Amino acid sequence: MRNLFAEHFEYSDEEIDLLWESCIFAFDTNILLGLYRYSDETKSELLNILDSIKDRILLPSHVAKEFFKNRFKVIGSQIKIISETESSIDNLTSKLKENKAHPHLPQDLSNSLEEVFLKLSEHLDSSKKLLEKKLTNDDIKYKLAEIFEGKISKEFSNDELKEIISKGKDRLNSDNPPPGYKDYELKIKKNKETTKHDEISAFGDLIIWNQLIEYAKDNGKSIIFITDDIKEDWQQRERGKSIGPRPELKKEFKEKSGHNFKMHTSFRFLELFNKHAKNKIDVKEDTINEVKEAYISDKTTPDNKEAHKETDCLNEEISEKTPELNFDLHRLETEKQILLSTTIREQIKIDVGITPESEHKVKKSEIKRMNSNIKSIEKEISMIKKKSEEKINKDSINSWLDILNKINTK
């Protein structure tokens, strides 16, 4: 049975040991872009690890293109985060200087806090300048170019890309075999007008997938793919938990290349590197924890720009026309976002094995309770918005009645 349905069975310890001894490690775009989010110490250690295995690494050419396309965006987002943090520190510092606002805060403690904030601001300013420098002189880009020299997969021709996209559309009509259909739903299905560039972007995962298969077939190597993409068209998920690559992926990879395929997240790769790698680099626990924390934070923030945009517009109208309701709305929206982030964070920690199994029951109970609270808050928000809309409409009607009365009077 196992021979006939091998894709549904995890590799044995012996097979995993063999994989680590002889495979090629391929890296996804999110792994390279993640380097801009880490501290200098962690970034340097990760680059050293890549350098230590550069004879056994692969960068799909489409990943390289995505890296160069999104590099500035990631750097810019990190600069923005620092600027927002600096602004928060400045605001808090200003409040601390207002003695009337803090009559119960001892002066010596206030002075100590100001010194800490000053040091934080100086550190953040230094970090921001280093990031800004990367816009024109990027040490990460040059180091990656050195490490992956001669390790880029063959680029597909325009005709080959057209064929992959065409087959990708056929795959969408075949019970959505992975990978790629989640990006297609996000980037194409919801848009009425699309371009060739949009299609290449939407089928980016499928292009990478084909490059991995082709490389394994041409070079006779199994592949471990390092990615922080946990979408369901890559990862097999059960009750919200990622339990490895989709069986369809393992089967297709084996049938087309004759070799094995496995996936790891960034931090899991580092944990296993200490266990399996035969070079003398020992990945520090602090490095693994920082990468793990960044992974969780990246998956924690709810990403629904259109919903946020719509909410912001309505909140602005409520703020202007019904200020008495604005405070409650803002408070509830903040509570909701905190709860959403917390539930997502705790669920991810369960999914990736950070939370011990002995604590799963308690944590799942907490998540269930928080989700219930979120529903209650959403009802309150809905009631406030409805009340505000009624008042706005009533005020509008009264305004028109006033105008009509003035006209009739004349």
Secondary structure as GFF3:
##gff-version 3
##sequence-region A 1 410
A	DSSP	three_ten_helix	6	8	.	.	.	ID=ss1
A	DSSP	alpha_helix	13	22	.	.	.	ID=ss2
A	DSSP	beta_strand	24	27	.	.	.	ID=ss3
A	DSSP	alpha_helix	29	34	.	.	.	ID=ss4
A	DSSP	three_ten_helix	35	37	.	.	.	ID=ss5
A	DSSP	alpha_helix	40	52	.	.	.	ID=ss6
A	DSSP	three_ten_helix	54	56	.	.	.	ID=ss7
A	DSSP	beta_strand	57	58	.	.	.	ID=ss8
A	DSSP	alpha_helix	61	97	.	.	.	ID=ss9
A	DSSP	three_ten_helix	99	101	.	.	.	ID=ss10
A	DSSP	alpha_helix	107	134	.	.	.	ID=ss11
A	DSSP	alpha_helix	139	147	.	.	.	ID=ss12
A	DSSP	alpha_helix	158	172	.	.	.	ID=ss13
A	DSSP	alpha_helix	181	184	.	.	.	ID=ss14
A	DSSP	pi_helix	185	189	.	.	.	ID=ss15
A	DSSP	alpha_helix	196	202	.	.	.	ID=ss16
A	DSSP	alpha_helix	204	219	.	.	.	ID=ss17
A	DSSP	beta_strand	223	226	.	.	.	ID=ss18
A	DSSP	beta_strand	235	238	.	.	.	ID=ss19
A	DSSP	beta_strand	241	245	.	.	.	ID=ss20
A	DSSP	alpha_helix	247	257	.	.	.	ID=ss21
A	DSSP	beta_strand	261	264	.	.	.	ID=ss22
A	DSSP	alpha_helix	266	276	.	.	.	ID=ss23
A	DSSP	alpha_helix	285	300	.	.	.	ID=ss24
A	DSSP	alpha_helix	305	321	.	.	.	ID=ss25
A	DSSP	alpha_helix	323	351	.	.	.	ID=ss26
A	DSSP	three_ten_helix	357	359	.	.	.	ID=ss27
A	DSSP	alpha_helix	360	409	.	.	.	ID=ss28
###
